[in-house]
């Protein structure tokens, strides 16, 4: 997938906010970076269960990355 100036990729967006995330939020972001296809296609509750965190942790990651 091509990126365009002013339209960063999801990986770039996550990398930008990574230093500001809590441990649990960073764990979720790291999983998304390492497994983008799986993370994009699994329900958020399944992602949270896979990582052992609550589903509520998705909000700061999603908001911080602009999704």
C-alpha positions as CSV (number, residue, x, y, z in Angstrom):
1,X,0.0,0.0,0.0
2,X,1.4,3.4,-1.0
3,X,1.5,6.3,1.4
4,X,1.2,9.8,0.4
5,X,2.6,13.0,2.0
6,X,0.3,14.0,4.8
7,X,-1.3,10.5,4.8
8,X,1.0,8.3,7.0
9,X,0.5,4.5,7.0
10,X,-1.0,2.9,10.0
11,X,2.4,1.6,11.1
12,X,3.7,5.2,10.9
13,X,0.8,6.4,13.0
14,X,1.3,3.8,15.6
15,X,5.1,4.4,15.7
16,X,4.4,8.1,16.3
17,X,2.3,7.5,19.4
18,X,4.1,4.5,20.8
19,X,6.3,6.4,23.2
20,X,3.2,8.0,24.8
21,X,1.3,4.7,25.4
22,X,0.9,2.9,28.7
23,X,2.3,-0.7,29.0
24,X,-1.0,-2.3,28.1
25,X,-1.7,0.1,25.2
26,X,1.8,-0.4,23.9
27,X,1.3,-4.2,24.1
28,X,-1.7,-3.8,21.9
29,X,0.1,-1.5,19.5
30,X,3.1,-3.8,19.3
31,X,0.8,-6.7,18.4
32,X,-0.9,-4.7,15.6
33,X,2.6,-3.8,14.2
34,X,3.8,-7.4,14.4
35,X,0.6,-9.0,13.1
36,X,-1.2,-6.4,10.9
37,X,-3.4,-8.8,9.0
38,X,-4.6,-10.8,12.0
39,X,-5.2,-7.6,14.0
40,X,-7.1,-6.0,11.1
41,X,-9.4,-9.0,10.8
42,X,-10.1,-10.1,14.4
43,X,-12.8,-8.7,16.6
44,X,-11.4,-6.3,19.2
45,X,-12.5,-8.6,22.1
46,X,-10.5,-11.4,20.5
47,X,-7.5,-9.2,20.2
48,X,-7.8,-8.1,23.8
49,X,-8.2,-11.7,25.0
50,X,-5.2,-12.7,23.0
51,X,-3.1,-10.1,24.8
52,X,-4.8,-10.6,28.2
53,X,-6.0,-7.0,28.4
54,X,-9.5,-5.5,28.5
55,X,-11.3,-4.4,25.4
56,X,-11.3,-0.8,26.7
57,X,-7.6,-0.5,26.0
58,X,-8.3,-0.1,22.3
59,X,-9.7,3.4,22.6
60,X,-6.4,5.2,23.4
61,X,-4.6,3.3,20.7
62,X,-7.3,4.0,18.1
63,X,-7.7,7.7,19.1
64,X,-4.0,8.3,19.1
65,X,-3.5,6.8,15.7
66,X,-6.5,8.6,14.2
67,X,-8.6,5.6,13.4
